[in-house]
Amino acid sequence: MTGFEEFYQSAYARLVGQLFSVNGSLEQAEDVVQEAFIRALDRWPPDPGL
């Protein structure tokens, strides 16, 4: 598992839960978090093992 995958797995549910508690929409919370991870992946340092 890559560093990004570990980061994603450890943070996704917590972030969705926090956003859901703010806006009350699970669908919107998931969309926002997914978009944030897509943008983060574009900027994530490459895996030195590859």
DSSP file (Angstrom, degrees, kcal/mol; ACC not computed):
  #  RESIDUE AA STRUCTURE BP1 BP2  ACC     N-H-->O    O-->H-N    N-H-->O    O-->H-N    TCO  KAPPA ALPHA  PHI   PSI    X-CA   Y-CA   Z-CA
    1    1 A M              0   0    0      0, 0.0     2,-0.1     0, 0.0     0, 0.0   0.000 360.0 360.0 360.0 136.6    0.0    0.0    0.0
    2    2 A T     >  -     0   0    0      1,-0.1     4,-2.2    45,-0.0     5,-0.2  -0.321 360.0-106.5 -81.3 167.4    1.3    3.4   -0.9
    3    3 A G  H  > S+     0   0    0      1,-0.2     4,-2.3     2,-0.2     5,-0.1   0.875 121.4  51.6 -59.8 -38.3    1.6    6.4    1.4
    4    4 A F  H  > S+     0   0    0      2,-0.2     4,-3.0     1,-0.2    -1,-0.2   0.915 107.9  51.3 -67.3 -41.3   -1.4    8.0   -0.3
    5    5 A E  H  > S+     0   0    0      2,-0.2     4,-2.8     1,-0.2    -2,-0.2   0.901 111.2  48.4 -61.4 -40.4   -3.5    4.9    0.0
    6    6 A E  H  X S+     0   0    0     -4,-2.2     4,-2.1     2,-0.2    -1,-0.2   0.921 112.3  48.7 -64.6 -43.3   -2.7    4.8    3.7
    7    7 A F  H  X S+     0   0    0     -4,-2.3     4,-1.6     2,-0.2     5,-0.2   0.932 112.9  48.0 -60.2 -47.2   -3.6    8.5    4.1
    8    8 A Y  H  X S+     0   0    0     -4,-3.0     4,-2.7     1,-0.2     3,-0.4   0.941 112.6  47.9 -58.7 -50.7   -6.8    8.0    2.2
    9    9 A Q  H  < S+     0   0    0     -4,-2.8     4,-0.4     1,-0.2    -1,-0.2   0.853 115.1  45.3 -62.0 -35.8   -7.9    5.0    4.2
   10   10 A S  H  < S+     0   0    0     -4,-2.1    -1,-0.2    -5,-0.2    -2,-0.2   0.732 124.2  30.7 -81.4 -21.2   -7.1    6.7    7.5
   11   11 A A  H  X S+     0   0    0     -4,-1.6     4,-2.6    -3,-0.4     5,-0.3   0.705  95.1  81.8-111.5 -23.5   -8.8   10.0    6.7
   12   12 A Y  H  X S+     0   0    0     -4,-2.7     4,-2.7    -5,-0.2     5,-0.2   0.927  96.2  41.7 -55.7 -56.9  -11.7    9.4    4.4
   13   13 A A  H  > S+     0   0    0     -4,-0.4     4,-2.5     1,-0.2    -1,-0.2   0.891 115.4  50.8 -61.5 -41.0  -14.4    8.4    6.9
   14   14 A R  H  > S+     0   0    0      2,-0.2     4,-2.2    -4,-0.2    -1,-0.2   0.923 112.4  46.4 -63.6 -43.8  -13.4   11.0    9.4
   15   15 A L  H  X S+     0   0    0     -4,-2.6     4,-2.6     2,-0.2     5,-0.2   0.917 112.5  49.3 -66.2 -43.5  -13.5   13.8    6.8
   16   16 A V  H  X S+     0   0    0     -4,-2.7     4,-2.7    -5,-0.3    -1,-0.2   0.926 111.6  50.6 -61.1 -43.3  -16.8   12.7    5.4
   17   17 A G  H  X S+     0   0    0     -4,-2.5     4,-2.0    -5,-0.2    -2,-0.2   0.901 110.5  48.5 -61.3 -41.9  -18.3   12.5    9.0
   18   18 A Q  H  X S+     0   0    0     -4,-2.2     4,-1.0     2,-0.2    -1,-0.2   0.930 114.4  44.6 -65.5 -45.2  -17.1   16.0    9.8
   19   19 A L  H  X S+     0   0    0     -4,-2.6     4,-2.7     1,-0.2     5,-0.4   0.879 110.9  54.5 -67.9 -36.7  -18.5   17.5    6.6
   20   20 A F  H  X S+     0   0    0     -4,-2.7     4,-2.6    -5,-0.2    -1,-0.2   0.896 105.8  52.8 -61.3 -39.7  -21.7   15.6    7.0
   21   21 A S  H  < S+     0   0    0     -4,-2.0    -1,-0.2    -5,-0.2    -2,-0.2   0.774 113.1  45.5 -68.0 -24.3  -22.1   17.1   10.5
   22   22 A V  H  < S+     0   0    0     -4,-1.0    -2,-0.2    -3,-0.3    -1,-0.2   0.903 129.4  19.1 -83.1 -45.1  -21.7   20.6    9.1
   23   23 A N  H  < S-     0   0    0     -4,-2.7    -3,-0.2     2,-0.1    -2,-0.2   0.608  88.8-132.4-109.1 -11.5  -24.0   20.4    6.0
   24   24 A G  S  < S+     0   0    0     -4,-2.6     2,-0.6    -5,-0.4    -4,-0.1   0.516  71.4 109.6  77.6   4.3  -26.3   17.4    6.7
   25   25 A S     >  -     0   0    0     -6,-0.3     4,-2.2     1,-0.2     5,-0.2  -0.941  46.8-169.9-118.7 113.2  -25.8   15.9    3.3
   26   26 A L  H  > S+     0   0    0     -2,-0.6     4,-2.7     2,-0.2     5,-0.2   0.908  90.2  53.8 -64.4 -41.7  -23.9   12.6    3.1
   27   27 A E  H  > S+     0   0    0      1,-0.2     4,-2.2     2,-0.2    -1,-0.2   0.923 111.1  44.5 -60.6 -45.5  -23.8   12.8   -0.7
   28   28 A Q  H  > S+     0   0    0      2,-0.2     4,-2.6     1,-0.2     5,-0.2   0.901 112.2  52.6 -65.6 -40.5  -22.3   16.3   -0.7
   29   29 A A  H  X S+     0   0    0     -4,-2.2     4,-2.3     1,-0.2     5,-0.2   0.927 111.1  46.6 -61.4 -45.1  -19.8   15.4    2.0
   30   30 A E  H  X S+     0   0    0     -4,-2.7     4,-2.6     1,-0.2    -1,-0.2   0.905 112.4  50.7 -64.0 -41.2  -18.6   12.4    0.0
   31   31 A D  H  X S+     0   0    0     -4,-2.2     4,-2.4    -5,-0.2    -2,-0.2   0.922 111.5  47.1 -62.3 -44.8  -18.4   14.5   -3.2
   32   32 A V  H  X S+     0   0    0     -4,-2.6     4,-2.2     2,-0.2    -2,-0.2   0.919 114.2  46.4 -64.8 -44.4  -16.3   17.2   -1.5
   33   33 A V  H  X S+     0   0    0     -4,-2.3     4,-2.4    -5,-0.2    -1,-0.2   0.912 111.9  51.2 -65.9 -42.0  -13.9   14.8    0.2
   34   34 A Q  H  X S+     0   0    0     -4,-2.6     4,-2.2     1,-0.2    -2,-0.2   0.926 110.6  48.8 -61.4 -44.2  -13.5   12.8   -3.0
   35   35 A E  H  X S+     0   0    0     -4,-2.4     4,-2.2     1,-0.2    -1,-0.2   0.894 110.0  52.2 -62.2 -39.9  -12.7   16.0   -5.0
   36   36 A A  H  X S+     0   0    0     -4,-2.2     4,-2.4     1,-0.2    -1,-0.2   0.908 110.2  48.0 -63.7 -41.1  -10.2   17.0   -2.3
   37   37 A F  H  X S+     0   0    0     -4,-2.4     4,-2.6     2,-0.2    -2,-0.2   0.872 108.9  53.7 -68.2 -36.1   -8.4   13.6   -2.5
   38   38 A I  H  X S+     0   0    0     -4,-2.2     4,-1.5     2,-0.2    -2,-0.2   0.933 112.4  44.4 -61.6 -44.7   -8.3   13.8   -6.3
   39   39 A R  H  X S+     0   0    0     -4,-2.2     4,-0.8     1,-0.2    -2,-0.2   0.889 113.0  51.2 -66.7 -38.6   -6.6   17.2   -6.0
   40   40 A A  H >X S+     0   0    0     -4,-2.4     4,-0.9     1,-0.2     3,-0.8   0.893 105.7  55.4 -65.6 -39.3   -4.3   16.0   -3.3
   41   41 A L  H >< S+     0   0    0     -4,-2.6     3,-0.6     1,-0.3    -1,-0.2   0.877 101.7  57.9 -62.2 -37.2   -3.2   12.9   -5.4
   42   42 A D  H 3< S+     0   0    0     -4,-1.5    -1,-0.3     1,-0.2    -2,-0.2   0.793 115.3  36.9 -61.1 -27.2   -2.2   15.2   -8.2
   43   43 A R  H << S+     0   0    0     -4,-0.8    -1,-0.2    -3,-0.8    -2,-0.2   0.459  89.4 117.9-104.2  -4.0    0.2   17.0   -5.8
   44   44 A W  S << S-     0   0    0     -4,-0.9     3,-0.1    -3,-0.6    -3,-0.0  -0.402  74.0-106.6 -68.4 137.1    1.3   13.9   -3.8
   45   45 A P        -     0   0    0      0, 0.0    -1,-0.1     0, 0.0    -2,-0.1  -0.349  42.6-100.4 -61.2 142.7    5.0   13.1   -4.1
   46   46 A P        -     0   0    0      0, 0.0    -3,-0.0     0, 0.0     3,-0.0  -0.276  39.8 -98.8 -63.3 151.2    5.8   10.1   -6.3
   47   47 A D    >   -     0   0    0      1,-0.2     3,-1.7    -3,-0.1   -45,-0.0  -0.590  26.4-148.2 -71.0 120.0    6.5    6.8   -4.6
   48   48 A P  T 3  S+     0   0    0      0, 0.0    -1,-0.2     0, 0.0     0, 0.0   0.705  92.8  65.7 -65.5 -17.2   10.3    6.4   -4.5
   49   49 A G  T 3         0   0    0      1,-0.2    -2,-0.1    -3,-0.0     0, 0.0   0.558 360.0 360.0 -80.7  -7.2   10.0    2.7   -4.7
   50   50 A L    <         0   0    0     -3,-1.7    -1,-0.2     0, 0.0    -3,-0.0   0.451 360.0 360.0 -93.4 360.0    8.5    2.8   -8.2
